[in-house]
Every structure is written in structure tokens, then in C-alpha cells.
Amino acid sequence: LNSINNVSTVPYSKPKLYTLSTSLFSASNDVVPSQDDVVSDASKKLIRLSWISWWTQSILTVVSSVTLLFARNVIRSSPRGASGGEGLLLAGLGLVFSFLSIIWTWGCTRLGNRIAKRDTSRISAATLIRRAIRFGVTLNLIGMATAIVGAEVIVGALAVKALTQQ
């Protein structure tokens, strides 16, 4: 029946828009994809990289938490001269920043989905992505700095404990 009425069974899809390129280095007959294709590619890449980052941060946070628990138990059994309490505090603060970064990265995945589903212009999509990445990088840098300083204090306390044992 479809062949008789010449009706297509393909569902409606959004037509791809193309514009002519106006670059000085391209031929006049070159066709570049419209902003819809660029925005959808950017959102797909944001989603993919956010999930990779989320899994990596989750695994490393679990490993760091177990290491911090081990260091806490070793330092608590040490003499009063090598407390390392400040290191535990800073390392714990680094873990808090890591948990916040995991939540933020999950939010970046949702941002990518939202950009893909809505009709977003290139400029607004770029602004949203840039803000999300800038905040995420700042959050990660602060967390890494506190964790590294805390790790240095913990390693120092563990070295004192190892060197003072008889």
C-alpha cells in the first residue's frame, strides 16, 4: 500500500542545515555543517569526556579514601611526637573537594544532555561549557593542592614513625 500511495515509512527527522563557507582559504563550493551539528558534536564530546572523568575520579577517590584510613590508623598508634593531624585534616579536605568534583562532573554530563536536547546556539553552548569546565578545573586544582599538602604532612609523620622505631 505504501508503494501505491508513494508514502515513506521513514520517521520525520530534523533536516540538516548547511551554509556556504565564507573563509578565505576554502573553495566557493565547500559546504560546512550548520551550528546544530557543531553544538551536537560538542555536547556528545562533553558527555563522553564527563563520563570518563567521572569514573576516573570515582575510582581514585575510593583509593585515596582507603589510603587515608590506613594512614589515620598508623598515625593514631604513633607516639605524640609525630601526630600528623594537620595532614589528615588537609587530606580529608582534599577528599571532600574530590567528592564535590565528582558531583560537578555528573552535572557536566547533564549539561551535555541538556545542550543536545534543546535548540542552543553556538555562543550560548560555548559559554555554558566554558563556565562548567572553568569551575570544574578550579575545584580540582584547589582539591589537589590541599591533598598534596596533606599527603606531605602524612608522609613526614610516617617517616618519623619509621625512623624512631627500635
C-alpha beads as a LAMMPS data file, in Angstrom:
LAMMPS data file: protein, C-alpha beads

166 atoms
165 bonds

1 atom types
1 bond types

-500.0 500.0 xlo xhi
-500.0 500.0 ylo yhi
-500.0 500.0 zlo zhi

Masses

1 110.0

Atoms # bond

1 1 1 0.000 0.000 0.000
2 1 1 2.856 2.383 0.763
3 1 1 4.337 1.918 -2.683
4 1 1 0.980 2.682 -4.287
5 1 1 0.444 5.900 -2.365
6 1 1 4.164 6.766 -2.540
7 1 1 4.268 7.291 1.245
8 1 1 7.581 6.937 3.002
9 1 1 7.808 4.916 6.218
10 1 1 10.908 6.793 7.424
11 1 1 10.073 8.846 10.527
12 1 1 10.435 12.582 10.340
13 1 1 13.919 13.778 11.132
14 1 1 15.187 17.279 11.500
15 1 1 16.668 18.404 8.176
16 1 1 20.372 19.206 8.250
17 1 1 21.039 22.814 7.503
18 1 1 24.122 23.773 5.549
19 1 1 25.635 27.121 4.879
20 1 1 28.204 28.155 2.375
21 1 1 31.655 28.724 3.753
22 1 1 32.961 32.279 3.596
23 1 1 36.527 31.519 4.615
24 1 1 39.332 32.937 2.534
25 1 1 41.060 29.552 2.331
26 1 1 38.150 27.440 1.155
27 1 1 36.707 26.964 -2.282
28 1 1 33.437 28.678 -3.032
29 1 1 31.563 25.394 -3.388
30 1 1 32.584 23.992 0.037
31 1 1 29.714 23.311 2.387
32 1 1 30.140 23.301 6.168
33 1 1 27.663 21.916 8.684
34 1 1 25.409 24.382 10.453
35 1 1 25.688 25.262 14.108
36 1 1 23.280 22.470 15.042
37 1 1 25.849 19.865 14.016
38 1 1 28.658 21.676 15.829
39 1 1 26.625 22.052 19.013
40 1 1 25.528 18.418 18.935
41 1 1 29.126 17.264 18.415
42 1 1 30.290 19.433 21.312
43 1 1 27.556 18.080 23.571
44 1 1 28.397 14.472 22.645
45 1 1 32.077 15.076 23.400
46 1 1 31.198 16.788 26.690
47 1 1 29.043 13.831 27.710
48 1 1 31.722 11.288 26.772
49 1 1 34.570 13.137 28.495
50 1 1 32.436 13.824 31.557
51 1 1 31.669 10.130 31.990
52 1 1 35.342 9.198 31.574
53 1 1 36.269 11.858 34.114
54 1 1 33.511 10.740 36.488
55 1 1 34.673 7.123 36.517
56 1 1 38.328 8.112 36.887
57 1 1 37.588 10.457 39.773
58 1 1 35.350 7.900 41.474
59 1 1 37.991 5.171 41.341
60 1 1 40.793 7.471 42.507
61 1 1 38.651 8.858 45.328
62 1 1 37.954 5.352 46.630
63 1 1 41.669 4.515 46.509
64 1 1 42.521 7.780 48.279
65 1 1 39.899 7.138 50.953
66 1 1 41.300 3.675 51.714
67 1 1 44.848 5.067 51.827
68 1 1 43.742 7.858 54.156
69 1 1 42.056 5.362 56.503
70 1 1 45.256 3.296 56.593
71 1 1 47.384 6.380 57.307
72 1 1 44.976 7.500 60.026
73 1 1 45.239 4.156 61.805
74 1 1 49.038 4.131 61.594
75 1 1 49.393 7.738 62.762
76 1 1 46.974 7.275 65.678
77 1 1 49.095 4.426 67.008
78 1 1 52.244 6.566 66.876
79 1 1 53.786 8.491 69.788
80 1 1 52.705 12.076 70.415
81 1 1 55.781 13.482 68.672
82 1 1 54.516 12.533 65.216
83 1 1 50.827 13.370 65.243
84 1 1 50.144 14.195 61.581
85 1 1 46.692 15.504 62.498
86 1 1 47.026 18.513 60.212
87 1 1 47.883 16.210 57.326
88 1 1 44.805 14.107 57.978
89 1 1 42.683 17.246 58.062
90 1 1 44.108 18.544 54.770
91 1 1 43.909 15.137 53.085
92 1 1 40.312 14.797 54.273
93 1 1 39.570 18.250 52.887
94 1 1 41.096 17.095 49.573
95 1 1 38.699 14.139 49.608
96 1 1 35.769 16.493 50.214
97 1 1 36.836 18.504 47.168
98 1 1 37.104 15.247 45.228
99 1 1 33.533 14.285 46.150
100 1 1 32.340 17.755 45.128
101 1 1 34.195 17.384 41.832
102 1 1 32.500 14.039 41.204
103 1 1 29.114 15.682 41.697
104 1 1 30.116 18.596 39.449
105 1 1 31.306 16.206 36.714
106 1 1 27.983 14.397 36.829
107 1 1 26.367 17.824 36.394
108 1 1 28.525 18.397 33.303
109 1 1 27.114 15.177 31.847
110 1 1 23.609 16.502 32.432
111 1 1 24.635 19.825 30.868
112 1 1 25.752 17.977 27.734
113 1 1 22.406 16.172 27.568
114 1 1 20.533 19.443 28.046
115 1 1 22.506 21.167 25.281
116 1 1 21.878 18.224 22.946
117 1 1 18.124 18.185 23.564
118 1 1 17.444 21.911 23.378
119 1 1 17.911 24.216 20.441
120 1 1 21.019 26.024 21.653
121 1 1 23.087 28.481 19.696
122 1 1 26.837 28.101 19.355
123 1 1 27.569 31.079 21.552
124 1 1 25.325 30.065 24.431
125 1 1 26.530 26.440 24.266
126 1 1 30.164 27.558 24.257
127 1 1 29.528 29.890 27.190
128 1 1 27.815 27.177 29.233
129 1 1 30.521 24.621 28.510
130 1 1 33.333 27.105 29.200
131 1 1 31.842 28.102 32.574
132 1 1 31.317 24.485 33.613
133 1 1 34.852 23.486 32.674
134 1 1 36.408 26.556 34.306
135 1 1 34.635 25.915 37.608
136 1 1 35.460 22.195 37.479
137 1 1 39.145 22.864 36.851
138 1 1 39.265 25.397 39.697
139 1 1 37.571 22.941 42.045
140 1 1 40.007 20.179 41.058
141 1 1 43.083 22.393 41.446
142 1 1 42.060 23.509 44.935
143 1 1 41.346 19.908 45.917
144 1 1 44.660 18.653 44.543
145 1 1 46.606 21.396 46.308
146 1 1 45.083 20.596 49.697
147 1 1 45.502 16.843 49.164
148 1 1 49.170 17.221 48.172
149 1 1 49.989 19.363 51.197
150 1 1 48.126 16.895 53.424
151 1 1 49.983 13.962 51.835
152 1 1 53.321 15.654 52.520
153 1 1 52.458 16.038 56.202
154 1 1 51.262 12.419 56.433
155 1 1 54.387 11.092 54.711
156 1 1 56.526 13.166 57.075
157 1 1 54.697 11.758 60.103
158 1 1 55.029 8.198 58.800
159 1 1 58.739 8.741 58.090
160 1 1 59.255 9.974 61.665
161 1 1 57.448 6.903 62.970
162 1 1 59.528 4.562 60.807
163 1 1 62.812 6.221 61.764
164 1 1 62.116 6.302 65.512
165 1 1 61.112 2.644 65.857
166 1 1 63.607 0.392 67.572

Bonds

1 1 1 2
2 1 2 3
3 1 3 4
4 1 4 5
5 1 5 6
6 1 6 7
7 1 7 8
8 1 8 9
9 1 9 10
10 1 10 11
11 1 11 12
12 1 12 13
13 1 13 14
14 1 14 15
15 1 15 16
16 1 16 17
17 1 17 18
18 1 18 19
19 1 19 20
20 1 20 21
21 1 21 22
22 1 22 23
23 1 23 24
24 1 24 25
25 1 25 26
26 1 26 27
27 1 27 28
28 1 28 29
29 1 29 30
30 1 30 31
31 1 31 32
32 1 32 33
33 1 33 34
34 1 34 35
35 1 35 36
36 1 36 37
37 1 37 38
38 1 38 39
39 1 39 40
40 1 40 41
41 1 41 42
42 1 42 43
43 1 43 44
44 1 44 45
45 1 45 46
46 1 46 47
47 1 47 48
48 1 48 49
49 1 49 50
50 1 50 51
51 1 51 52
52 1 52 53
53 1 53 54
54 1 54 55
55 1 55 56
56 1 56 57
57 1 57 58
58 1 58 59
59 1 59 60
60 1 60 61
61 1 61 62
62 1 62 63
63 1 63 64
64 1 64 65
65 1 65 66
66 1 66 67
67 1 67 68
68 1 68 69
69 1 69 70
70 1 70 71
71 1 71 72
72 1 72 73
73 1 73 74
74 1 74 75
75 1 75 76
76 1 76 77
77 1 77 78
78 1 78 79
79 1 79 80
80 1 80 81
81 1 81 82
82 1 82 83
83 1 83 84
84 1 84 85
85 1 85 86
86 1 86 87
87 1 87 88
88 1 88 89
89 1 89 90
90 1 90 91
91 1 91 92
92 1 92 93
93 1 93 94
94 1 94 95
95 1 95 96
96 1 96 97
97 1 97 98
98 1 98 99
99 1 99 100
100 1 100 101
101 1 101 102
102 1 102 103
103 1 103 104
104 1 104 105
105 1 105 106
106 1 106 107
107 1 107 108
108 1 108 109
109 1 109 110
110 1 110 111
111 1 111 112
112 1 112 113
113 1 113 114
114 1 114 115
115 1 115 116
116 1 116 117
117 1 117 118
118 1 118 119
119 1 119 120
120 1 120 121
121 1 121 122
122 1 122 123
123 1 123 124
124 1 124 125
125 1 125 126
126 1 126 127
127 1 127 128
128 1 128 129
129 1 129 130
130 1 130 131
131 1 131 132
132 1 132 133
133 1 133 134
134 1 134 135
135 1 135 136
136 1 136 137
137 1 137 138
138 1 138 139
139 1 139 140
140 1 140 141
141 1 141 142
142 1 142 143
143 1 143 144
144 1 144 145
145 1 145 146
146 1 146 147
147 1 147 148
148 1 148 149
149 1 149 150
150 1 150 151
151 1 151 152
152 1 152 153
153 1 153 154
154 1 154 155
155 1 155 156
156 1 156 157
157 1 157 158
158 1 158 159
159 1 159 160
160 1 160 161
161 1 161 162
162 1 162 163
163 1 163 164
164 1 164 165
165 1 165 166
